């Protein structure tokens, strides 16, 4: 972002920042849970077995989304404005939530899709926090080259997605699903919606 956010955006971010401060202990627990997912499958299972950490991940992720929207705008990945970017991210989250619930019900394996959903949330907590460097650089150092900002957004996202793919595949195999179903799930309910949202953010259509 090359200029100071408009007053409405700034006020909204200040409110989100205050919420983040009030939820500091929750954020620390969420970061620990996220690091556990990056460490390996055993760490992921430990995270999923701790209800406080799982709740902290969900709450922290929701509070971090406004700052991630700012990072996308600041990094030049989104051209549609801050609040439209935020709305797109929230709609993507809602879409994923509803379909995880639907697939859990249809497959009679709600615990499987709940685990996949929570692991995805945990991974993205850390990825979002790292991506905030793009917002800080874009705001505080306007001369930062755009490729640097895009790299700060793309590298954490790619790393987080890679870890999520590995953890999700392990869950599907443990539930005796074919890897094909995991690939189908990724393409239909993860990659395709993300591509639609990214296209919207970049091209505005």
RAQUI-V845362 format. One record per residue. SS is DSSP state (H for helix, E for strand, - for the rest). Layout:
# RAQUI-V845362
ss={SS;SS}
This chain:
# RAQUI-V845362
ss={-;-;-;-;-;-;H;H;H;H;H;H;H;H;H;H;H;H;H;H;H;H;-;H;H;H;H;H;H;H;H;H;H;H;H;H;H;H;H;-;H;H;H;H;H;H;H;H;-;-;H;H;H;H;H;H;H;H;H;H;H;H;H;H;H;H;H;H;H;H;H;H;H;H;-;-;-;-;-;-;-;H;H;H;H;H;H;H;H;H;H;H;H;H;H;H;H;H;H;H;H;H;H;H;H;H;H;-;-;H;H;H;H;H;H;H;H;H;H;H;H;H;H;H;H;H;H;H;H;H;H;H;H;H;H;H;H;H;H;H;-;-;-;-;-;H;H;H;H;H;H;H;H;H;H;H;H;H;H;H;H;H;H;H;H;H;H;H;H;H;H;H;H;H;-;-;-;-;H;H;H;H;H;H;H;H;H;H;H;H;H;H;H;H;H;H;H;H;H;H;H;H;H;-;-}
